[in-house]
């Protein structure tokens, strides 16, 4: 990986980690997050309140952008904008692995508007 590619990956990882830490502050923190934009893979660790040690995770991700015309708020369709879908999720806690398999894997999740703007500026979307 070249110098500029490494800087780009590190910048994206840092920004994503800051955004995620804001969302999960009530539950814990994410001290490490590494986003590989080339392989579309994330890995890191999260420290949850009440857990004895960090929880290691990894997953593959896919991004997609839904155009405004693809939505129909009258029937509860997905909102317009970018979505992220996680697959091949691996967690170091069995109970979390099962939750991820049942509730997260393969489901499209909306990306917050401020993060989507940053991703567009960085050419990720």
N, C-alpha and C positions, 0 to 999 in steps of 0.2 A: 504494500500500500504506500503510495507516495505521500510526501509531506502535506500537501494541500488537501488531499483526500482524508488523511488522518485528522487534520485540523477541522475539516468539515464534519466528520463523524463525531468528533469530540464536542463540537459546538452544538450539534443537534442533540447529542446525549445529555449535555449539561442543561439545555433548555427544556427538554422533556422531563428530566429529573426534577428541576425546579417546579414545573407545572404540576407534576404528580405529587410532589411533597406538599404543595398548597392544598390539594384535594384530600390527602390522607392524613393531614396533621393530627386529627382527632384520634387516629388509630395507630400511628407510628410514623416512621420515616424511611425513605429510600436513600441510603448513603451511596449506593453504586448503581449505575445504569449505563450500559454500553449498547448503543444502537449501531448496527452494521447496515448501512444503507444499500450496499452492494448486494449482500446476501438476504436482505430483508429479515434480519434476525435481531432479537433483543435478548440481553441477559443482564443479571445483576443480583442485588439482594435487597431485602426489605427487613426492617426491624420493627416488629409489632409490639405494642404495649402488652405486657403480660406474657410474652414468649421469652424463653430462656436465651435464645440466640438468634442470629439472623436466618432468614429464610431465603434460600437461593432459588432463582427462577430463570427460565429461558423459554423462548417461544419464537416461532416464525410469525411474520405479519404480512398482511396485504392491505394496500390502500386503494380506495376507489372514491370517485367523486360522483355524486348523484346530481344531475342537472335539475333545476327548479321544475321543469316540465315532468319529471319522473315522480313528483310527489302529489299526493291528494289528501290534504288534511281532513277532508270530510270522512274518509274511510280509515283514518289512522295510519296512513302509510309513513314510511321513514321520512325524516326531514331532509330537505335539500342540503347539499354540502358533503364534505369528505367523511368517509367512514373508515374504520380500521377493523380488521378481522384477524384474530389470533388463532394459530393452529400449532400443533406439536408442542403444546405447553407442558413444561416439566417444572415441578416444584419439589422442594426438599421436605415438605411435610405431607404425609399421606392424606390427611383430611382436606388440606387445601388443594391437593392434586385432584381429588374427587369433585370438589366444588368447581374447580376450573373446567374439568371435563364436562360436568353437567350444565353449568350456567354461562360459561365464557367461550369455550372453544367453538369456532365456526359461526359465531354470531357477530353481526356487524354492529359496531358501536360508533355513535357520532363523535367526531372530534370537536372540542370546543372552538368557538369562532376565533378567539384570539390565537390559539395554537394553529388553526387552519390558515390564518393570515400569514403567520410566520413561516409555515410550511410552503405556502405559495411563493413567498419572497425567496426562500432558499431553493426553489425549483423542485421540491419533493412531490408536489401535486401538479 
